[in-house]
């Protein structure tokens, strides 16, 4: 009998204990190949509803379905062994009631194999977060700039600029932590406000366009790889231009096909070699 034991996946309890700045690395993943490449290097793989914009060319995330999130979540779980996998609950799948949220979240965990769900909303979603956690569903919260509220916010706008906005971000942070979220994504918030959130919470804060003081940082992987077009968000860092590599490979392939240099005998079955 083999003594080899499979690598144990990080749990939401493991993630909750990471409080020091820089102690959590989070990247988005939507497919098995990408999850396989990222898994050794990250603590959390986030299957974000951003896939609607990144993969499907949607103008926002509102049209992403629960079935789509489950399918991509399952693909990421299959491609990973170490990272904690968190799947977004998409727009209109959880806001109506805690009961609706439970049914959606239960499907995500049961059908994808993910360890947790993420939902957007602060104080107004605290009851729902507590309801899910009491029923065994770990929740990562998401406050600050919330893409699912793009219509109500009038676009993707930085939060916490005015006194009322600062107070709202701080209230939301306290509410989701008190409700039992194991971590919270803080997006698009002025740095001093984000730093204050980090100081007042006893759960890890994962920043995106927030502050170096956050316990974790998250990026959309396609932004990091240069696959999101010429314009990337100010808060993103482009580490490589994979788009140029793909374009060059496609150009070379097209040239070889048109010049009849591909395929050759070694690429074919039963073809006599010249």
C-alpha positions in Angstrom: 0.0 0.0 0.0 1.4 3.4 -0.9 2.3 5.7 1.9 1.9 8.8 -0.2 -0.9 11.1 1.0 -2.5 13.7 -1.2 -1.7 17.3 -0.3 -4.2 18.8 2.1 -6.1 21.8 0.8 -6.0 25.0 2.8 -9.3 25.5 4.7 -11.3 28.6 5.5 -10.0 28.2 9.1 -6.4 28.3 7.8 -7.3 31.5 5.8 -9.0 33.1 8.8 -5.7 32.9 10.8 -3.7 34.9 8.2 -3.8 38.5 9.6 -0.3 39.9 8.8 0.1 42.1 5.8 1.2 40.1 2.8 0.2 36.7 4.3 -2.5 35.9 1.7 -2.1 35.6 -2.0 -5.3 35.4 -4.0 -5.8 35.2 -7.8 -8.8 34.5 -9.9 -9.2 31.3 -11.9 -11.9 30.2 -14.2 -10.6 27.0 -15.8 -8.8 23.8 -15.0 -5.5 24.6 -16.8 -5.2 28.0 -15.2 -6.0 26.6 -11.7 -3.3 24.0 -12.2 -0.7 26.7 -13.0 -1.7 29.0 -10.2 -2.3 26.5 -7.4 1.3 26.0 -6.2 1.7 29.8 -5.7 -1.5 31.0 -4.1 -3.5 30.6 -0.9 -7.0 31.2 -2.4 -8.3 30.7 -6.0 -11.2 33.0 -6.5 -13.8 31.9 -9.1 -15.1 35.4 -9.6 -18.2 36.5 -11.5 -15.7 38.7 -13.2 -15.5 35.8 -15.6 -18.5 37.3 -17.3 -16.4 40.3 -18.4 -13.0 38.5 -18.8 -14.1 35.3 -20.6 -17.5 36.2 -22.1 -17.1 39.8 -23.1 -20.0 41.1 -21.0 -20.0 44.8 -20.1 -20.5 43.9 -16.4 -21.1 40.9 -14.2 -24.9 41.1 -13.8 -25.8 38.5 -16.5 -23.6 35.7 -15.1 -25.8 32.7 -14.0 -25.5 30.4 -11.0 -25.0 27.4 -13.4 -22.1 29.2 -15.0 -20.4 29.9 -11.7 -20.9 26.2 -10.6 -19.4 24.9 -13.9 -16.3 27.1 -13.7 -16.0 26.5 -9.9 -15.9 22.7 -10.5 -13.3 23.2 -13.3 -11.0 25.1 -10.8 -11.4 22.5 -8.1 -10.4 19.8 -10.5 -7.3 21.7 -11.4 -6.1 22.5 -7.9 -4.9 20.6 -4.8 -3.6 23.1 -2.4 -5.5 26.4 -2.6 -8.8 27.2 -0.9 -11.4 27.6 -3.7 -14.0 30.3 -3.2 -16.8 30.8 -5.7 -18.8 34.0 -6.2 -22.6 34.0 -5.8 -23.8 35.8 -8.9 -26.2 38.7 -9.0 -29.8 37.9 -8.1 -29.0 34.5 -6.7 -28.8 35.5 -3.0 -30.1 39.1 -2.4 -33.9 38.2 -2.0 -33.6 36.3 1.2 -31.3 34.3 3.4 -33.2 31.2 2.3 -32.5 32.0 -1.4 -28.9 32.5 -0.6 -28.7 29.2 1.2 -30.1 27.3 -1.7 -27.7 29.0 -4.1 -24.7 28.5 -1.9 -25.5 24.9 -1.1 -25.6 24.1 -4.8 -22.2 25.8 -5.3 -20.5 23.8 -2.6 -22.2 20.5 -3.4 -21.8 20.7 -7.2 -18.4 22.4 -7.5 -16.6 21.0 -4.5 -15.4 24.5 -3.5 -14.7 25.4 0.1 -16.6 28.7 0.4 -18.8 31.3 -1.4 -18.3 35.0 -1.7 -21.1 37.5 -1.7 -21.2 41.2 -2.1 -22.8 43.5 0.5 -22.1 44.9 3.9 -24.6 45.6 6.7 -27.6 44.8 4.5 -26.2 41.3 4.0 -25.1 40.6 7.6 -28.2 38.6 8.4 -27.7 36.4 5.3 -24.1 35.8 6.1 -24.9 34.7 9.6 -27.7 32.5 8.2 -25.3 30.7 5.8 -22.6 30.3 8.4 -25.0 28.8 11.0 -25.9 26.2 8.3 -22.3 25.2 7.6 -21.5 27.4 4.6 -18.3 29.5 5.0 -18.6 33.0 3.6 -16.1 35.5 2.2 -17.6 39.0 2.2 -17.0 41.7 -0.3 -17.4 45.4 0.5 -16.3 48.8 -0.8 -16.7 48.9 -4.6 -19.2 46.2 -5.4 -19.4 45.4 -9.1 -22.9 43.9 -8.8 -24.1 47.3 -7.7 -22.6 49.1 -10.8 -26.0 50.5 -11.8 -26.8 51.9 -8.3 -23.3 53.3 -8.0 -23.3 54.9 -11.4 -20.2 53.0 -12.6 -17.1 51.5 -11.1 -16.2 54.3 -8.7 -13.7 54.5 -5.8 -15.5 54.4 -2.4 -14.8 56.2 0.8 -14.2 59.7 -0.7 -16.7 61.6 1.5 -17.4 61.4 5.2 -20.6 59.4 4.7 -18.9 57.0 2.4 -16.1 56.4 4.9 -18.7 55.7 7.6 -20.5 53.3 5.4 -17.4 51.3 4.6 -16.5 51.0 8.2 -20.0 50.0 9.2 -20.1 47.4 6.5 -16.7 46.0 7.6 -17.8 45.6 11.2 -21.1 44.1 10.1 -19.7 41.3 8.0 -17.1 40.4 10.5 -19.6 40.3 13.3 -21.8 38.1 11.1 -19.1 35.5 10.9 -17.4 36.0 7.5 -14.0 34.3 7.6 -12.4 37.1 5.4 -13.5 40.1 3.5 -12.5 41.5 0.1 -12.1 45.3 0.2 -12.3 46.8 -3.3 -11.7 50.2 -4.7 -11.4 52.2 -1.4 -9.2 55.1 -0.5 -6.0 53.8 1.1 -6.4 55.5 4.5 -9.9 54.1 4.8 -8.7 50.6 3.8 -5.9 50.8 6.4 -8.5 51.7 9.1 -10.6 48.7 8.1 -7.6 46.4 8.5 -6.9 47.8 11.9 -10.4 47.4 13.2 -11.2 43.9 12.0 -10.1 40.6 13.5 -10.5 38.7 10.1 -8.2 39.0 7.1 -8.9 41.8 4.7 -8.0 41.0 1.1 -7.4 44.2 -0.9 -7.9 45.1 -4.5 -7.3 48.7 -5.1 -7.1 49.1 -1.3 -3.9 49.2 0.8 -0.6 47.4 1.4 -1.8 47.0 5.0 -4.2 44.3 3.9 -3.5 40.8 4.9 -4.0 39.7 1.4 -4.0 41.0 -2.2 -6.1 39.8 -5.1 -5.8 40.4 -8.8 -7.7 39.2 -11.8 -5.2 36.8 -13.4 -5.9 38.0 -16.9 -4.9 41.6 -15.9 -1.7 40.2 -14.4 -0.9 38.3 -17.6 -1.6 41.0 -20.1 -4.8 39.3 -21.4 -7.2 42.1 -20.7 -6.4 44.5 -23.5 -4.4 47.6 -23.5 -6.1 49.3 -20.6 -5.9 47.6 -17.2 -7.2 49.0 -13.9 -4.9 51.3 -12.0 -4.7 48.9 -9.1 -3.5 46.0 -11.3 0.1 45.1 -12.0 0.9 43.5 -15.4 3.8 41.0 -14.9 4.0 39.6 -18.4 2.5 40.1 -21.8 1.1 36.7 -22.7 -1.1 38.3 -25.3 2.1 39.0 -27.4 3.2 35.4 -27.0 -0.2 34.1 -28.2 -0.3 36.5 -31.1 3.2 35.5 -32.2 2.4 31.8 -32.0 -0.9 32.3 -34.0 1.0 34.3 -36.7 3.7 31.6 -37.0 1.0 28.8 -37.2 -0.9 30.7 -39.9 2.2 31.3 -41.9 3.2 27.7 -41.8 -0.2 26.5 -42.9 -0.4 28.9 -45.8 3.1 28.0 -46.9 2.3 24.3 -46.6 5.1 23.8 -44.0 2.5 22.4 -41.5 1.6 19.6 -41.1 4.6 17.5 -42.0 4.8 13.7 -42.1 5.7 13.5 -38.4 2.3 15.1 -37.5 0.3 12.6 -39.5 -0.7 9.0 -39.1 0.3 6.4 -41.8 1.8 9.0 -44.1 4.9 7.9 -46.0 7.9 9.9 -45.0 9.7 11.6 -47.9 
